[in-house]
């Protein structure tokens, strides 16, 4: 696990130096208790010292099972110009386990895991680019390229919902997610390699499944995509108050 400002060696963005680690939190997280989450992107938190703050909730989903008042949470102090709120919500404790709720971290976690060789199915490419335009006015999260193979288009989705022993996606209706699957299908039809990668920001799940009852259209789009040649991968993460790191694969339901 990386610490401080060390850089990872190996696969990097084409034409750029390797980016800093996306796994370690840049500074210590502040503990607190959740009072409420509201308007999707806002949360009121009671800090350990008793003060109440409003923190940014970096997650547009329903967050089923992850917004119970009184839950232990951890916040990252906000830094930089233009930040209107003093903290961003990063973690919540569910039973004995920590869960990462910041949906924006999934892409960085995927990039770091690919660079470190922890996703064998995506190893061996010479270059990695992010946010490359493709499809119908979309951008692919990760584009892997090499001289001796077709380009590999990787779409990344953040997962935090758990029901039973399964990590599930999505936790709310996502027409955009279904559109991405259709665009990956088009890539596969044109001879490219297309991969749907689910990053689960928790370590307490035994498998991955699609939440077809929550979004039947997304479930149908995934069936079409897999039939068209789109590969599906899912990886769990280890989560601590110091870092989040992609760990091992989770089996996918048929």
C-alpha positions, -999 to 999 in steps of 0.1 A, spaced: 0 0 0 14 34 -10 21 61 16 28 98 14 38 112 -20 55 81 -35 46 75 -71 37 42 -86 60 28 -113 48 11 -144 18 17 -167 9 53 -169 -12 77 -189 1 81 -224 24 111 -226 22 118 -189 41 110 -157 24 85 -133 -2 101 -111 -1 101 -74 -17 72 -55 -55 74 -55 -57 48 -26 -45 67 4 -64 95 19 -43 127 16 -48 135 53 -64 120 84 -102 116 83 -123 132 110 -147 108 128 -183 117 135 -219 105 137 -244 109 109 -274 130 117 -291 130 83 -284 129 46 -306 151 24 -309 167 -10 -287 139 -22 -254 158 -18 -257 172 17 -253 155 51 -253 168 87 -226 153 109 -219 156 146 -181 156 150 -163 138 178 -160 171 198 -198 178 196 -199 204 169 -223 199 140 -212 205 104 -227 201 70 -206 179 47 -207 172 10 -221 138 2 -202 127 -30 -228 101 -40 -258 107 -63 -274 72 -56 -300 61 -32 -274 48 -7 -297 21 5 -286 9 39 -258 35 41 -276 65 56 -289 54 90 -289 82 115 -264 76 143 -240 57 121 -202 62 126 -188 81 96 -155 96 86 -150 129 68 -121 143 47 -113 180 53 -120 200 22 -90 218 7 -87 242 -22 -104 273 -35 -141 271 -43 -150 245 -17 -182 257 -1 -184 230 26 -157 222 52 -157 184 48 -165 156 23 -181 124 36 -159 93 28 -167 63 50 -195 48 70 -195 18 94 -221 -9 87 -219 -35 114 -182 -44 119 -172 -32 84 -163 1 68 -179 11 34 -166 38 10 -195 61 -1 -175 85 -24 -186 73 -58 -159 95 -74 -131 73 -61 -140 42 -82 -122 53 -114 -90 62 -95 -91 29 -76 -95 10 -109 -66 29 -125 -43 21 -96 -53 -15 -96 -46 -19 -133 -13 -2 -130 -3 -24 -101 -12 -56 -120 -40 -65 -96 -65 -70 -124 -49 -98 -145 -75 -96 -172 -65 -60 -180 -27 -65 -178 -2 -62 -206 -12 -30 -223 14 -3 -231 -6 28 -223 -36 39 -203 -57 70 -210 -87 83 -191 -119 101 -202 -114 95 -239 -144 105 -261 -163 77 -278 -198 66 -286 -227 90 -285 -211 121 -269 -197 99 -241 -162 94 -226 -148 60 -217 -134 59 -182 -102 40 -192 -88 32 -226 -60 6 -227 -38 4 -258 -10 -18 -271 7 -24 -304 -3 -60 -308 -39 -60 -297 -72 -42 -301 -79 -12 -279 -96 -21 -246 -125 2 -235 -132 -1 -197 -163 14 -182 -161 17 -143 -191 17 -120 -189 23 -82 -208 -3 -61 -217 0 -24 -251 -16 -21 -252 -50 -3 -282 -72 1 -277 -106 16 -242 -116 8 -242 -99 -26 -228 -66 -37 -254 -52 -61 -256 -25 -88 -274 -2 -94 -290 12 -62 -313 34 -82 -324 37 -118 -296 47 -141 -305 54 -177 -269 66 -182 -256 33 -171 -277 14 -196 -265 38 -224 -229 30 -215 -236 -7 -218 -251 -2 -253 -220 18 -263 -197 -9 -250 -217 -34 -271 -210 -13 -302 -173 -13 -294 -173 -51 -292 -193 -53 -325 -166 -32 -342 -138 -55 -331 -126 -37 -300 -124 -51 -265 -151 -38 -241 -151 -44 -204 -176 -34 -177 -156 -32 -144 -175 -29 -111 -155 -16 -81 -171 -25 -48 -160 -2 -20 -165 -27 8 -150 -61 17 -180 -79 33 -196 -93 1 -193 -128 -13 -205 -122 -48 -218 -96 -73 -253 -95 -87 -274 -70 -108 -302 -54 -89 -328 -62 -116 -357 -53 -93 -344 -18 -88 -336 -11 -125 -349 -38 -149 -338 -18 -180 -302 -18 -168 -304 -55 -161 -317 -61 -196 -289 -39 -211 -263 -59 -193 -277 -92 -207 -275 -77 -242 -240 -64 -236 -227 -97 -224 -243 -115 -254 -226 -90 -277 -192 -98 -262 -188 -72 -234 -167 -87 -206 -178 -81 -169 -154 -79 -140 -160 -71 -104 -135 -64 -76 -140 -58 -39 -119 -34 -19 -103 -33 15 -114 -2 34 -98 15 64 -97 50 78 -62 53 61 -69 40 26 -91 22 2 -75 -4 -20 -88 -28 -47 -84 -64 -33 -96 -95 -50 -123 -104 -76 -159 -113 -67 -178 -139 -87 -206 -126 -109 -240 -141 -109 -249 -157 -143 
